């Protein structure tokens, strides 16, 4: 019996390696099949998620040679590296958002440089809101025409007078859009024009809501929501103008988008002028934003003013350059034109603005009329809120720009 047991044990021992080998082979086969299925599933996910990119990726060899490396790299490693890189960039972006806040359009606008710092703000009037320069600093704060004729028509009769008959047989657009206003008899007249309206929404609204009118508010062509803003300003009893960007003498100053440049041909100038003139309705005229270089160019100004003349509105030369020919060109082609007399707020200071308003009053009493230009700045707003009622008490008339244009036409006709 003993020898039988020994034989059985030997057979059992001999069978164990065979059984173990079979199990190992099956496991390996199953493992290969699992990897194959996983690869198929991964390819399917890539195909669904990435579409064409997945098909390109499927053609990449299992091992690829990366330039600059002496050995092959698994494609899976490259995929992991790409994912990690994207996650790192995303984490950096989110971290920057957490540290510095979201980059809203307003925040981006505030970070936009206005002008090179080396200029030390000599050439521009800087706004409080930090988007673009308000205006060039003018050399002649006060412009007094060299020859001034005494008015032949009393201010009381201006409203009833009309300019010479128009060829079209109806009133020009500037008269149609003029607000209803009758000047007080025998009083010197002052038109206060506020440029650069519509960009600084807060201060622009304060200007048309808090300052007694009638003011003449000149809205930037590139401001947002112009129909809504101009309607609100007009409903408060103010007259409207269009403020069109023109090339400044200093090339480092940002005059805004679609600025008119002297290097442009007539066709391009015409196209950009028509774009500006179509930005909103109801305005009586156009004046230049910056433009110290552009208004010195007769050819460029003639091209632009011909389009303004076709629109049927008047032109006000802001006189950002003492060499401006804009008013002269306008009158030469037979369109109604005026010139700015006093610039109010080169300096955002209450005392400085009051001093300039003193010049406005002096000129109005001397010549019967005066045109001032200011901007929606803190000092200007605060001063005008009190100065206008006091000026009326002193016998001055605050009038829209159209009233002065009617006065000039009536005076020439008589």
C-alpha positions in Angstrom: 0.0 0.0 0.0 2.9 2.4 0.7 4.2 2.2 -2.7 0.7 3.1 -4.1 0.5 6.2 -2.0 4.0 7.3 -3.1 3.0 6.9 -6.8 -0.2 9.0 -6.3 1.7 11.8 -4.5 4.2 11.9 -7.4 1.4 12.2 -10.0 -0.3 15.0 -8.0 3.0 16.9 -7.7 3.6 16.5 -11.4 0.2 17.8 -12.2 0.5 21.0 -10.1 2.9 22.8 -12.4 0.8 22.0 -15.4 -2.3 23.4 -13.7 -0.4 26.5 -12.6 1.0 27.1 -16.1 -2.5 26.9 -17.6 -3.9 29.4 -15.1 -1.1 31.9 -15.8 -1.6 31.7 -19.5 -5.3 32.4 -19.2 -4.6 35.3 -16.9 -2.2 36.8 -19.4 -4.7 36.4 -22.2 -7.5 38.0 -20.2 -5.1 40.9 -19.3 -4.3 41.4 -23.0 -8.0 41.5 -23.8 -8.7 43.9 -21.0 -6.0 46.3 -22.3 -7.3 46.0 -25.8 -10.9 46.8 -24.7 -9.6 49.7 -22.6 -7.7 51.1 -25.6 -10.8 50.7 -27.8 -12.9 52.5 -25.2 -10.3 55.3 -24.9 -10.2 55.7 -28.7 -14.0 55.8 -28.7 -14.1 58.5 -26.0 -11.5 60.6 -27.9 -13.5 60.1 -31.1 -16.7 61.3 -29.5 -15.2 64.2 -27.6 -12.6 65.5 -30.0 -13.9 64.3 -33.4 -11.3 64.8 -36.1 -8.5 65.3 -33.6 -9.2 61.8 -32.2 -8.8 60.3 -35.6 -5.5 62.0 -36.1 -4.4 60.8 -32.6 -5.3 57.2 -33.4 -2.8 57.3 -36.3 0.0 58.3 -34.0 2.4 55.3 -33.4 2.4 53.9 -29.9 5.9 55.3 -29.5 7.0 58.6 -31.0 10.3 60.3 -31.3 10.3 63.8 -29.8 12.8 66.2 -31.4 15.7 66.8 -29.1 15.3 63.6 -27.2 17.4 60.4 -27.7 14.7 58.0 -26.9 11.1 57.3 -27.8 8.1 58.5 -25.6 4.8 56.7 -25.1 1.9 58.6 -26.7 0.0 58.2 -23.4 2.7 60.2 -21.7 2.4 63.0 -24.2 -1.4 63.0 -23.7 -0.9 63.3 -19.9 1.6 66.1 -20.4 -0.9 68.0 -22.5 -3.6 67.6 -19.9 -1.4 68.7 -17.1 -0.3 71.8 -19.1 -3.9 72.8 -19.8 -4.7 72.4 -16.1 -1.7 74.5 -15.1 -2.7 77.3 -17.4 -6.3 77.2 -16.2 -5.2 77.2 -12.6 -2.9 80.2 -13.3 -5.8 82.1 -14.9 -8.2 81.4 -12.1 -5.5 82.4 -9.6 -5.0 85.7 -11.4 -8.8 86.3 -11.3 -8.9 85.6 -7.6 -6.0 88.0 -6.9 -6.9 90.9 -9.3 -10.6 90.5 -9.9 -12.5 89.7 -13.1 -11.4 91.5 -16.2 -14.7 93.1 -17.2 -14.8 95.4 -20.2 -14.9 98.4 -17.8 -11.8 97.1 -16.0 -9.9 96.5 -19.2 -10.9 100.1 -20.4 -9.6 101.6 -17.2 -6.2 99.8 -17.7 -5.9 101.1 -21.3 -3.1 103.6 -21.5 -4.2 107.1 -22.3 -0.9 108.6 -23.4 2.7 107.9 -22.8 3.8 108.9 -19.4 6.8 110.9 -20.7 4.4 113.6 -21.9 3.5 114.5 -18.3 -0.1 115.4 -19.3 1.1 118.5 -21.0 -0.8 117.9 -24.3 -4.1 116.6 -23.0 -6.9 117.1 -20.5 -7.2 113.9 -18.6 -10.6 112.6 -17.5 -11.4 111.2 -14.1 -12.7 107.9 -15.5 -9.4 106.9 -17.2 -10.5 105.8 -20.7 -9.2 108.3 -23.1 -8.0 111.9 -23.1 -10.9 114.4 -23.0 -9.3 117.0 -25.2 -6.0 118.6 -26.3 -4.9 121.4 -24.1 -5.4 124.5 -26.2 -2.9 127.3 -26.5 -5.3 130.1 -26.7 -7.8 129.6 -23.9 -9.6 132.7 -25.1 -10.2 133.5 -28.8 -11.5 136.9 -29.5 -12.1 137.7 -33.2 -9.8 140.5 -34.4 -12.6 142.5 -36.0 -16.0 142.5 -34.2 -18.9 144.4 -35.5 -21.7 145.7 -33.2 -24.9 143.7 -33.7 -27.5 145.5 -35.8 -30.4 143.4 -34.6 -31.5 143.4 -31.0 -31.4 140.0 -29.4 -35.2 140.2 -28.8 -35.8 139.9 -32.5 -33.5 137.0 -33.2 -36.2 134.3 -32.7 -38.4 135.9 -35.4 -35.7 136.3 -37.9 -34.9 133.6 -40.5 -31.8 133.1 -42.6 -31.9 133.7 -46.4 -34.2 131.3 -48.3 -32.8 127.8 -48.8 -32.7 126.2 -52.3 -34.5 123.1 -51.1 -37.5 125.3 -50.1 -37.5 124.2 -46.4 -35.5 124.9 -43.3 -32.1 123.2 -42.9 -31.9 120.3 -40.5 -30.1 122.3 -37.8 -33.1 124.6 -37.6 -35.5 121.7 -37.5 -33.6 120.1 -34.6 -33.1 123.4 -32.7 -34.9 123.5 -29.4 -37.6 126.0 -29.0 -36.0 129.0 -27.3 -36.7 132.7 -27.2 -33.9 134.9 -26.0 -34.6 137.6 -23.5 -34.5 141.2 -24.9 -31.4 143.2 -24.5 -29.3 140.6 -22.7 -25.8 139.4 -23.7 -26.0 135.8 -24.9 -23.8 132.9 -23.9 -23.8 129.4 -25.4 -22.1 126.8 -23.2 -21.0 123.7 -25.2 -20.0 120.6 -23.3 -17.8 118.3 -25.4 -16.9 114.6 -25.0 -20.4 113.7 -23.7 -21.5 110.1 -23.5 -18.3 108.3 -22.6 -18.2 109.0 -18.9 -21.8 107.9 -18.3 -22.0 109.0 -14.7 -20.7 112.6 -15.2 -22.5 113.0 -18.6 -25.8 112.2 -16.8 -25.0 114.6 -14.1 -24.4 117.3 -16.7 -27.8 117.0 -18.3 -29.7 116.3 -15.1 -28.0 118.6 -12.5 -26.9 121.6 -14.6 -29.6 124.1 -15.6 -30.0 124.5 -19.3 -30.2 125.1 -22.0 -26.7 123.7 -22.6 -25.4 122.4 -25.9 -24.2 118.9 -25.3 -21.8 117.5 -27.9 -21.7 113.6 -27.8 -18.7 111.6 -28.9 -19.3 109.5 -32.0 -17.8 106.4 -30.4 -19.9 106.6 -27.2 -22.3 103.7 -26.4 -26.1 103.8 -26.4 -26.1 107.2 -28.1 -29.8 107.2 -29.1 -30.8 106.5 -25.5 -28.4 109.0 -24.0 -29.1 111.8 -26.4 -32.9 111.4 -26.0 -32.5 111.7 -22.2 -30.4 114.8 -22.6 -32.8 116.4 -25.1 -35.8 115.6 -22.8 -34.1 117.8 -20.1 -34.2 120.8 -22.5 -30.6 120.7 -23.8 -29.6 121.0 -27.4 -27.5 118.3 -29.1 -24.3 118.3 -31.2 -22.0 115.7 -32.6 -18.4 115.5 -31.5 -16.2 114.0 -34.2 -12.6 112.8 -33.6 -9.9 114.4 -35.7 -6.1 114.0 -35.8 -4.2 115.8 -33.1 -0.7 117.3 -33.6 0.9 114.9 -31.1 0.7 111.3 -32.6 0.9 109.7 -29.1 -2.5 111.1 -28.1 -5.4 108.6 -28.4 -8.2 110.5 -30.2 -10.5 107.5 -30.3 -11.7 105.0 -32.9 -12.4 106.1 -36.5 -10.5 109.3 -36.1 -10.2 111.4 -39.2 -6.5 111.6 -40.3 -4.9 114.0 -42.8 -3.1 111.1 -44.5 -6.5 109.6 -45.6 -7.8 110.0 -49.0 -11.1 111.8 -49.8 -13.0 108.5 -50.1 -11.9 107.2 -46.7 -12.6 110.6 -45.1 -16.1 110.7 -46.6 -16.9 107.2 -45.4 -15.8 107.9 -41.8 -17.6 111.2 -41.7 -20.8 109.6 -42.9 -20.4 106.9 -40.2 -20.1 109.6 -37.5 -23.0 111.7 -38.9 -25.2 108.6 -38.7 -24.5 107.7 -35.1 -27.7 109.4 -33.7 -30.3 111.9 -34.7 -31.6 115.2 -33.5 -28.3 117.2 -33.4 -27.9 120.7 -34.7 -24.3 120.6 -35.7 -20.8 119.1 -35.4 -17.6 120.2 -33.8 -14.1 118.7 -33.7 -12.8 116.5 -31.0 -9.0 117.3 -30.8 -8.0 117.9 -34.4 -5.2 120.4 -33.9 -3.4 119.0 -36.9 -6.5 118.1 -39.0 -8.2 121.5 -38.7 -5.0 123.1 -40.1 -5.4 121.1 -43.4 -7.7 122.8 -45.9 -8.1 119.8 -48.2 -9.1 117.4 -45.4 -11.5 119.9 -43.8 -13.2 120.7 -47.1 -13.8 117.0 -47.7 -15.3 116.5 -44.2 -17.4 119.7 -44.2 -19.0 119.0 -47.5 -20.5 115.9 -45.9 -21.6 118.0 -42.9 -23.1 120.5 -45.3 -25.1 117.8 -47.1 -26.5 116.7 -43.8 -27.8 120.3 -43.3 -26.2 121.0 -39.9 -23.9 123.8 -38.7 -20.2 123.5 -37.8 -18.5 124.8 -34.6 -14.7 125.1 -34.7 -13.4 124.1 -31.3 -10.2 125.9 -32.2 -7.8 123.4 -30.7 -5.2 125.0 -32.9 -4.6 128.8 -33.3 -3.8 127.9 -37.0 -7.1 126.3 -37.6 -8.7 126.9 -41.0 -11.8 124.9 -40.3 -14.1 127.9 -39.8 -12.7 129.7 -42.9 -13.2 126.6 -45.1 -16.8 126.2 -43.8 -17.7 129.8 -44.6 -16.0 129.5 -48.0 -18.3 126.6 -49.0 -21.3 128.5 -47.8 -22.3 126.5 -44.7 -23.2 128.0 -41.3 -20.2 128.1 -38.9 -19.2 129.5 -35.5 -16.0 129.7 -33.5 -15.3 128.8 -29.9 -14.3 131.8 -27.8 -13.4 130.5 -24.4 -12.1 127.2 -23.2 -13.3 126.5 -19.6 -11.5 123.6 -18.1 -7.9 123.0 -19.2 -7.5 122.5 -15.4 -10.0 120.5 -13.4 -10.1 123.2 -10.7 -13.0 125.3 -9.5 -11.0 128.5 -9.3 -9.6 128.0 -12.8 -13.1 127.3 -14.3 -14.5 130.4 -12.5 -11.7 132.5 -13.9 -12.5 131.3 -17.5 -16.2 131.9 -17.0 -15.3 135.5 -16.0 -13.7 135.8 -19.5 -16.9 134.4 -21.0 -19.0 137.0 -19.3 -16.6 139.8 -20.2 -16.7 138.9 -23.9 -20.5 138.5 -23.9 -20.9 142.0 -22.5 -18.4 143.4 -24.9 -19.6 141.8 -28.1 -23.2 140.7 -27.3 -22.4 137.0 -27.7 -19.9 134.4 -26.4 -19.3 130.7 -26.9 -17.6 128.6 -24.2 -16.5 125.0 -24.4 -16.2 122.7 -21.3 -16.2 119.0 -20.5 -18.1 116.7 -18.1 -15.5 117.2 -15.3 -16.1 117.5 -11.6 -15.1 121.1 -11.3 -17.0 122.1 -14.4 -20.2 120.4 -13.2 -20.1 121.9 -9.7 -19.3 125.4 -10.9 -22.0 125.5 -13.7 -24.7 124.4 -11.2 -24.4 127.6 -9.3 -22.8 130.0 -11.9 -25.6 129.7 -14.5 -28.4 130.9 -12.1 -26.2 133.7 -10.8 -25.3 134.7 -14.4 -29.0 135.0 -15.2 -29.5 137.2 -12.1 -26.7 139.5 -13.4 -28.6 140.0 -16.7 -26.9 137.3 -18.9 -28.9 134.9 -21.2 -27.8 131.3 -21.4 -28.8 130.1 -24.9 -28.4 127.1 -27.1 -25.8 127.2 -30.0 -28.6 127.4 -32.6 -29.8 130.8 -31.2 -26.3 132.3 -31.8 -26.3 130.9 -35.3 -29.7 132.4 -36.0 -28.4 135.7 -34.6 -25.4 135.7 -36.8 -27.4 134.9 -39.9 -30.0 137.6 -39.1 -27.2 140.2 -38.5 -25.7 139.4 -41.8 -29.0 139.7 -43.6 -29.5 143.1 -42.1 
